[in-house]
Amino acid sequence: MQYELHATRLESLKQNVAETLLAASTSNKGGSASTCSVLKLIDSMQRLGVAYHFEQETDAALLSLVSSSTHGT
């Protein structure tokens, strides 16, 4: 019972982080504040050792940043 509760909470938190990363990468396209916040979030996830849970979301966010920066110049 306790294990199921923790597993459910873990999945909820992972979904929350994935949504936060997606929202940060799609808001304010090309803005330096948005770019900085996305990079800080990715850095924090790597330092905490949880980035492997979010590899696809991280790749999508970085591609979005690169795409917006190349279209903005």
C-alpha positions in Angstrom: 0.0 0.0 0.0 2.7 2.5 1.0 4.8 1.6 -2.1 1.8 2.3 -4.4 1.3 5.7 -2.8 5.0 6.6 -3.3 4.9 5.3 -6.9 1.8 7.4 -7.7 3.4 10.5 -6.1 6.6 9.9 -8.1 4.7 9.7 -11.4 2.8 12.9 -10.5 6.0 14.8 -9.8 7.7 13.5 -13.0 4.6 14.7 -15.0 4.8 18.1 -13.2 8.5 18.5 -14.1 7.9 17.4 -17.7 5.1 20.0 -18.1 7.2 22.7 -16.5 10.0 22.0 -18.9 7.7 22.0 -21.8 6.0 25.3 -20.7 9.3 27.0 -20.1 10.7 26.0 -23.5 7.5 27.2 -25.4 6.9 30.4 -23.6 8.5 33.6 -24.7 10.1 32.1 -27.7 13.6 33.5 -28.2 13.6 35.6 -25.1 16.8 35.6 -23.1 14.9 35.2 -19.8 13.1 32.1 -21.1 16.3 30.7 -22.5 18.1 31.2 -19.2 15.3 29.6 -17.2 15.2 26.6 -19.4 18.9 26.1 -19.2 18.9 26.6 -15.4 16.1 24.0 -15.1 18.0 21.5 -17.2 21.2 22.1 -15.2 19.3 21.6 -11.9 17.8 18.4 -13.1 21.3 17.1 -14.1 22.9 18.2 -10.8 20.1 16.4 -8.9 20.6 13.2 -10.9 17.1 13.0 -12.3 17.7 14.2 -15.9 17.6 10.7 -17.2 13.9 10.7 -16.5 13.4 13.6 -18.9 15.7 13.0 -21.8 13.0 13.4 -24.5 11.6 16.6 -22.9 15.1 18.0 -22.5 16.0 17.2 -26.1 12.7 18.9 -27.3 13.4 22.0 -25.1 16.9 22.3 -26.4 15.8 21.9 -30.0 13.2 24.5 -29.4 15.8 26.9 -28.1 18.1 26.3 -31.0 15.3 26.7 -33.5 14.1 29.9 -32.0 17.6 31.4 -31.8 18.5 30.5 -35.4 15.2 31.9 -36.7 15.7 35.0 -34.7 19.0 36.0 -36.3 
